[in-house]
Amino acid sequence: MPLIDRYIAKAIAIPLAGTLILAAMLLVLDKMLRLVDFVINLGGPISVVWRMLANLMPEYFALGIPIGLLLGILLAFRGLATSSELDALRGVGTGFGRLLRVPMAYAIVLAALNLFLVGWLQPWTHYGYERLRFDLSSGALGASLKVGEFNNFSKRFTIRIDRSEAGGTQLHGLFVQADDQKGGAVVATASHGRFLATDDPDTILLRLEEGRLIQQNPSFATPRTLAFESYDLPINLPRVDSFRARAQNDAEEMTLPEIFRASYGGTTTGPENLAARANLHFRLVEVILMLLLPMLAVALAVPPKRSTSGLGIFVGIVMVVAYHKINQWAEDAGARGEFPVEIVMYAPFVLFAGLIVWMYLTLATKPGGQPIGALERGGAKLMTLIKRLLPNPRKRLGAAR
């Protein structure tokens, strides 16, 4: 690899990796707080939070990779421009087309990675995430007992504990009520207790120690009472429904070949077909756009002469995020049948691609061309106005003297 290509590749790699790590951390932290609250409210084990976050990582990277690619190239070329290295390269005959070789190589590799994420990996991890939510809500993950609250294992069994020790294996201060289908009930209090496994996977044993018990039954003239040192109470576990199959009425859980067959293979009709086609083209335009991001990054990276303005960074992030939001709206509109799917998905792409090409050609072919020159000049005037309106501490200090 020529020296200039190695230099540009290294300059892009550092901000690209930093942006991806930062974006992933921010998305994970935002989601983690909500997941912890969700898991705790359902009484599930805290370890499930990490499994749910792991299933969300492909989605986060699919969102972060385009932003990371844009910022990596933009910051690298901005460094070349502000240090006059770009002028030196242009002076020896190196055009922007030559300089885009390495950024385009990054774009092709990352676009292929993103295609794998959204086309094959993300459908499976999305299904895994939804399955964990279902298992947590249904109790299949072994919901923990909440101390000081009435916990309903089923419609016929309620338990309350005052204190729990040894990871929930030792219970203290128990109240238990178990009803049967014939109208009978057992109500017991105990100083201590613990759960024991049985040979039947659908039944567990609650061993109560040092307590009293009241048994009611329609055939009893009066309730029966019992003081015990140890009493075993069998508990029938509630039946847990099995989770649905993957990709069942959910286009996001279909891999790329599956969603293509659902869109144009005649396997779906009506609203399901619209949803599949909209989701398919949403994935494709998001990946194809990455091949245009190097031109957008370079067009926004070069500030006007004698300027170190970072406006291009802000504009680039706003443009990519806004286009992503427009794509989401277009997908929803196409899935609802408000507009033809292919038109509503590719019309914004064609307009955005045309804008990117114009910005790049303005920089690369016009002497002194500045695609966001008007914004730069407007931003400079705005900052000057703001500085005039703000109080100047130096003037105050001079007046005081």
PLY file of the C-alpha trace (Angstrom):
ply
format ascii 1.0
element vertex 401
property float x
property float y
property float z
element edge 400
property int vertex1
property int vertex2
end_header
0.00 0.00 0.00
1.45 3.44 -0.93
2.54 5.69 1.93
-0.29 8.18 1.46
-2.88 5.39 1.60
-1.36 4.01 4.80
-1.36 7.48 6.32
-5.03 8.10 5.45
-6.03 4.62 6.61
-4.45 5.21 10.03
-5.96 8.68 10.29
-9.46 7.24 9.63
-9.12 4.16 11.85
-8.65 5.98 15.16
-11.73 8.27 15.08
-13.77 5.48 13.46
-13.04 3.05 16.30
-13.55 5.75 18.93
-16.90 6.79 17.47
-18.17 3.20 17.32
-17.17 2.49 20.91
-18.67 5.76 22.16
-21.93 5.27 20.25
-22.28 1.70 21.50
-21.61 2.76 25.10
-24.17 5.58 24.98
-26.85 3.34 23.46
-26.12 0.53 25.92
-26.19 2.81 28.97
-29.50 4.35 27.88
-31.10 0.95 27.32
-29.50 -0.74 30.33
-31.26 1.50 32.85
-34.65 0.71 31.36
-33.89 -3.00 31.14
-32.75 -3.18 34.76
-35.98 -1.51 35.85
-38.02 -3.86 33.63
-36.28 -7.01 34.93
-36.49 -5.96 38.59
-40.20 -5.15 38.31
-40.84 -8.64 36.93
-38.67 -10.25 39.59
-36.27 -11.83 37.12
-32.55 -12.58 37.61
-30.30 -9.61 36.93
-28.13 -11.75 34.63
-30.87 -11.61 31.99
-30.12 -7.90 31.52
-26.71 -8.73 30.02
-28.25 -11.36 27.73
-30.83 -8.85 26.50
-28.16 -6.21 25.91
-26.04 -8.74 23.99
-29.00 -9.35 21.67
-29.32 -5.60 21.09
-25.67 -5.05 20.13
-26.07 -5.91 16.40
-28.85 -3.32 16.15
-26.71 -0.71 17.90
-23.72 -1.39 15.66
-25.94 -1.24 12.57
-26.89 2.28 13.66
-23.41 3.28 14.80
-21.34 2.04 11.86
-22.62 4.66 9.33
-22.07 7.48 11.84
-18.64 6.09 12.72
-17.67 5.83 9.05
-18.79 9.40 8.38
-16.99 10.88 11.39
-13.87 8.78 10.87
-13.38 10.05 7.31
-14.55 13.57 8.12
-12.20 14.02 11.07
-9.27 12.50 9.17
-9.67 14.83 6.17
-10.41 17.80 8.41
-7.07 17.17 10.10
-5.37 17.09 6.69
-7.11 20.32 5.65
-6.43 22.34 8.80
-2.75 21.31 8.86
-2.31 22.28 5.15
-1.37 18.67 4.31
-4.34 18.49 1.95
-3.08 21.54 0.06
0.34 19.92 -0.27
-1.18 16.74 -1.64
-3.33 18.69 -4.08
-0.28 20.71 -5.10
1.60 17.62 -6.26
-1.33 16.51 -8.38
-3.19 14.21 -6.00
-6.89 14.78 -6.64
-9.83 14.00 -4.42
-10.63 10.96 -6.54
-7.23 9.49 -5.67
-7.61 10.41 -2.01
-11.00 8.67 -1.83
-9.53 5.21 -2.53
-8.95 4.35 1.13
-12.24 5.87 2.38
-14.12 3.91 -0.30
-12.34 0.72 0.78
-13.48 1.39 4.36
-17.01 2.05 3.09
-17.17 -1.19 1.09
-15.92 -3.33 3.98
-18.21 -1.68 6.54
-21.18 -1.79 4.16
-20.65 -5.55 3.74
-20.44 -5.90 7.53
-23.61 -3.85 7.98
-25.38 -5.94 5.35
-24.49 -9.08 7.31
-25.73 -7.47 10.54
-29.10 -6.28 9.23
-29.56 -9.15 6.79
-28.68 -12.20 8.87
-27.50 -11.55 12.44
-29.96 -8.88 13.59
-33.10 -10.91 12.72
-31.91 -13.72 15.01
-30.83 -11.44 17.85
-34.10 -9.48 17.61
-35.98 -12.76 17.97
-33.73 -13.73 20.90
-34.44 -10.41 22.62
-38.21 -10.80 22.22
-38.00 -14.37 23.48
-36.16 -13.26 26.61
-38.86 -10.64 27.23
-41.54 -13.31 26.84
-39.77 -15.79 29.11
-39.24 -13.09 31.72
-42.90 -12.04 31.65
-44.16 -15.64 31.76
-41.85 -16.66 34.61
-39.88 -19.19 32.57
-36.63 -17.56 33.69
-37.38 -18.22 37.33
-38.74 -14.98 38.71
-37.41 -14.27 42.19
-39.56 -13.70 45.26
-40.04 -10.08 46.28
-39.42 -9.61 49.97
-42.25 -7.94 51.87
-44.77 -8.37 49.03
-47.43 -10.92 48.17
-46.11 -13.07 45.31
-48.58 -15.03 43.17
-47.08 -18.18 41.66
-50.46 -18.95 40.10
-54.14 -18.22 40.68
-54.17 -20.72 43.55
-50.88 -20.06 45.34
-49.72 -16.93 47.18
-46.62 -16.48 49.33
-45.11 -13.64 51.33
-41.72 -13.60 53.03
-40.18 -11.15 55.50
-36.54 -11.96 54.85
-34.41 -13.93 52.40
-30.85 -15.24 52.82
-28.26 -17.28 50.92
-29.42 -16.18 47.49
-33.06 -17.01 48.20
-32.48 -20.57 49.43
-33.26 -19.67 53.06
-36.58 -17.91 53.71
-37.80 -16.42 56.98
-41.16 -15.16 58.18
-43.41 -16.93 55.66
-47.11 -16.61 54.95
-48.54 -19.14 52.45
-52.00 -19.70 51.01
-52.67 -22.61 48.65
-56.14 -23.26 47.19
-57.28 -26.42 45.41
-59.81 -26.91 42.64
-62.41 -28.39 45.02
-62.77 -25.23 47.11
-60.33 -26.21 49.82
-57.47 -24.05 51.08
-54.38 -24.30 53.25
-53.16 -21.19 55.04
-49.87 -21.43 56.92
-47.32 -19.28 58.68
-43.79 -20.44 59.42
-40.61 -19.07 60.90
-38.40 -20.60 58.21
-38.74 -22.31 54.84
-36.99 -23.40 51.66
-37.81 -24.74 48.21
-36.86 -28.29 47.23
-36.84 -29.95 43.82
-38.87 -33.09 43.09
-38.81 -35.80 40.45
-41.72 -34.07 38.73
-40.44 -31.01 36.78
-43.88 -29.40 37.08
-43.92 -29.59 40.89
-41.68 -28.17 43.60
-41.79 -28.70 47.35
-41.96 -25.90 49.90
-40.65 -27.15 53.25
-41.99 -25.05 56.14
-40.44 -25.16 59.61
-41.77 -24.06 63.02
-45.20 -22.84 62.08
-48.96 -23.21 62.28
-51.41 -24.30 59.61
-55.15 -23.90 59.01
-56.86 -26.23 56.52
-60.33 -25.48 55.14
-62.52 -27.80 53.07
-66.24 -27.85 52.21
-66.44 -31.32 53.81
-65.05 -30.05 57.14
-67.50 -28.85 59.77
-64.83 -26.52 61.16
-61.36 -25.61 59.91
-58.53 -27.85 61.09
-55.48 -26.35 62.76
-52.01 -27.78 63.13
-48.78 -26.75 64.83
-45.75 -28.30 63.17
-42.01 -28.47 63.31
-41.70 -29.39 59.62
-44.35 -29.51 56.90
-43.92 -30.17 53.18
-46.30 -28.36 50.88
-46.28 -29.41 47.18
-46.67 -26.58 44.67
-47.80 -27.12 41.09
-45.85 -24.78 38.83
-47.91 -22.79 36.33
-47.77 -23.92 32.74
-45.47 -21.72 30.67
-46.60 -21.15 27.10
-44.03 -21.69 24.38
-42.83 -18.66 22.45
-43.87 -18.14 18.85
-41.72 -19.23 15.94
-39.20 -16.79 14.46
-40.34 -14.45 11.69
-43.99 -15.16 12.43
-45.77 -11.99 11.27
-42.64 -9.91 12.00
-40.55 -8.74 9.04
-37.71 -7.59 11.32
-37.03 -11.22 12.26
-36.64 -12.37 8.64
-33.20 -12.86 7.16
-32.50 -11.22 3.80
-33.37 -14.30 1.67
-36.54 -14.88 3.74
-37.75 -11.31 3.47
-37.01 -11.25 -0.27
-39.18 -14.34 -0.75
-41.89 -12.78 1.41
-41.73 -9.58 -0.65
-41.56 -10.91 -4.21
-41.84 -14.70 -3.96
-45.60 -14.79 -3.54
-45.51 -16.23 -0.01
-47.30 -13.21 1.53
-50.13 -10.94 0.46
-51.87 -7.82 1.70
-50.49 -5.95 4.73
-47.87 -8.64 5.41
-46.45 -8.20 1.91
-46.35 -4.40 2.27
-44.56 -4.69 5.63
-42.01 -7.15 4.20
-41.26 -5.01 1.13
-40.95 -1.84 3.20
-38.55 -3.49 5.65
-36.51 -5.05 2.84
-35.94 -1.74 1.05
-35.31 0.06 4.34
-32.39 -2.28 5.00
-31.06 -1.95 1.45
-31.11 1.86 1.23
-29.43 2.15 4.64
-26.57 -0.09 3.45
-26.25 1.45 -0.03
-26.04 4.93 1.48
-22.78 3.94 3.18
-21.07 3.85 -0.23
-21.84 7.58 -0.62
-20.71 8.61 2.87
-17.02 9.05 1.89
-17.98 11.77 -0.62
-20.23 13.46 1.95
-17.52 13.31 4.62
-14.86 14.82 2.36
-17.22 17.56 1.18
-17.95 18.55 4.77
-14.41 18.10 6.10
-12.68 20.96 4.27
-13.40 24.32 5.97
-12.89 27.69 4.25
-9.34 29.06 4.11
-8.06 30.55 7.36
-10.95 28.89 9.22
-11.01 26.10 11.77
-14.78 25.89 11.97
-16.23 22.50 12.93
-19.63 23.21 11.40
-19.18 20.39 8.89
-19.12 17.81 11.70
-22.44 19.06 13.06
-24.01 19.25 9.59
-22.84 15.73 8.70
-24.34 14.16 11.84
-27.61 16.05 11.36
-27.86 15.00 7.70
-27.27 11.28 8.37
-29.59 11.15 11.41
-32.31 13.11 9.58
-32.07 10.78 6.58
-32.36 7.76 8.90
-35.51 9.24 10.47
-36.98 9.95 7.02
-36.31 6.32 6.07
-38.13 5.15 9.20
-41.11 7.33 8.31
-41.04 6.06 4.72
-40.96 2.45 5.92
-43.99 3.01 8.15
-45.87 4.86 5.38
-45.10 2.13 2.86
-46.10 -0.64 5.29
-49.46 1.11 5.88
-50.04 1.37 2.13
-50.16 5.17 2.10
-47.61 5.34 -0.73
-46.10 2.79 -3.15
-43.32 1.11 -1.19
-40.54 1.35 -3.78
-41.27 5.02 -4.56
-41.52 6.21 -0.96
-38.30 4.36 0.00
-36.09 5.34 -2.97
-37.28 8.90 -3.64
-35.55 10.25 -0.48
-32.48 8.15 -1.32
-32.19 9.59 -4.84
-32.59 13.17 -3.54
-30.05 12.63 -0.76
-27.61 10.93 -3.13
-27.96 13.83 -5.59
-27.23 16.32 -2.81
-24.11 14.38 -1.77
-22.78 14.19 -5.34
-23.38 17.93 -5.85
-21.56 18.77 -2.61
-18.60 16.60 -3.55
-18.33 17.95 -7.10
-18.54 21.51 -5.78
-15.50 20.86 -3.61
-13.54 18.72 -6.08
-14.08 20.54 -9.40
-14.63 24.22 -8.55
-11.61 26.29 -7.45
-12.30 27.43 -3.91
-15.56 25.49 -3.95
-17.21 25.26 -0.55
-20.51 23.29 -0.51
-21.55 24.66 2.87
-19.92 28.06 2.43
-23.19 29.90 3.03
-23.70 28.02 6.29
-20.11 28.75 7.32
-20.54 32.48 6.68
-23.89 32.52 8.46
-22.45 30.63 11.42
-19.52 33.05 11.67
-21.86 36.07 11.67
-24.07 34.42 14.30
-21.10 33.73 16.59
-19.90 37.34 16.19
-23.36 38.60 17.15
-23.50 36.32 20.18
-20.07 37.49 21.36
-21.21 41.11 21.12
-24.32 40.41 23.17
-22.47 38.54 25.91
-20.84 40.61 28.67
-17.11 41.12 28.28
-15.25 40.53 31.57
-12.15 42.38 30.31
-14.11 45.58 29.76
-15.59 45.30 33.26
-12.12 44.80 34.75
-10.79 47.86 32.88
-13.71 50.03 34.05
-13.19 48.92 37.64
-9.53 50.00 37.48
0 1
1 2
2 3
3 4
4 5
5 6
6 7
7 8
8 9
9 10
10 11
11 12
12 13
13 14
14 15
15 16
16 17
17 18
18 19
19 20
20 21
21 22
22 23
23 24
24 25
25 26
26 27
27 28
28 29
29 30
30 31
31 32
32 33
33 34
34 35
35 36
36 37
37 38
38 39
39 40
40 41
41 42
42 43
43 44
44 45
45 46
46 47
47 48
48 49
49 50
50 51
51 52
52 53
53 54
54 55
55 56
56 57
57 58
58 59
59 60
60 61
61 62
62 63
63 64
64 65
65 66
66 67
67 68
68 69
69 70
70 71
71 72
72 73
73 74
74 75
75 76
76 77
77 78
78 79
79 80
80 81
81 82
82 83
83 84
84 85
85 86
86 87
87 88
88 89
89 90
90 91
91 92
92 93
93 94
94 95
95 96
96 97
97 98
98 99
99 100
100 101
101 102
102 103
103 104
104 105
105 106
106 107
107 108
108 109
109 110
110 111
111 112
112 113
113 114
114 115
115 116
116 117
117 118
118 119
119 120
120 121
121 122
122 123
123 124
124 125
125 126
126 127
127 128
128 129
129 130
130 131
131 132
132 133
133 134
134 135
135 136
136 137
137 138
138 139
139 140
140 141
141 142
142 143
143 144
144 145
145 146
146 147
147 148
148 149
149 150
150 151
151 152
152 153
153 154
154 155
155 156
156 157
157 158
158 159
159 160
160 161
161 162
162 163
163 164
164 165
165 166
166 167
167 168
168 169
169 170
170 171
171 172
172 173
173 174
174 175
175 176
176 177
177 178
178 179
179 180
180 181
181 182
182 183
183 184
184 185
185 186
186 187
187 188
188 189
189 190
190 191
191 192
192 193
193 194
194 195
195 196
196 197
197 198
198 199
199 200
200 201
201 202
202 203
203 204
204 205
205 206
206 207
207 208
208 209
209 210
210 211
211 212
212 213
213 214
214 215
215 216
216 217
217 218
218 219
219 220
220 221
221 222
222 223
223 224
224 225
225 226
226 227
227 228
228 229
229 230
230 231
231 232
232 233
233 234
234 235
235 236
236 237
237 238
238 239
239 240
240 241
241 242
242 243
243 244
244 245
245 246
246 247
247 248
248 249
249 250
250 251
251 252
252 253
253 254
254 255
255 256
256 257
257 258
258 259
259 260
260 261
261 262
262 263
263 264
264 265
265 266
266 267
267 268
268 269
269 270
270 271
271 272
272 273
273 274
274 275
275 276
276 277
277 278
278 279
279 280
280 281
281 282
282 283
283 284
284 285
285 286
286 287
287 288
288 289
289 290
290 291
291 292
292 293
293 294
294 295
295 296
296 297
297 298
298 299
299 300
300 301
301 302
302 303
303 304
304 305
305 306
306 307
307 308
308 309
309 310
310 311
311 312
312 313
313 314
314 315
315 316
316 317
317 318
318 319
319 320
320 321
321 322
322 323
323 324
324 325
325 326
326 327
327 328
328 329
329 330
330 331
331 332
332 333
333 334
334 335
335 336
336 337
337 338
338 339
339 340
340 341
341 342
342 343
343 344
344 345
345 346
346 347
347 348
348 349
349 350
350 351
351 352
352 353
353 354
354 355
355 356
356 357
357 358
358 359
359 360
360 361
361 362
362 363
363 364
364 365
365 366
366 367
367 368
368 369
369 370
370 371
371 372
372 373
373 374
374 375
375 376
376 377
377 378
378 379
379 380
380 381
381 382
382 383
383 384
384 385
385 386
386 387
387 388
388 389
389 390
390 391
391 392
392 393
393 394
394 395
395 396
396 397
397 398
398 399
399 400
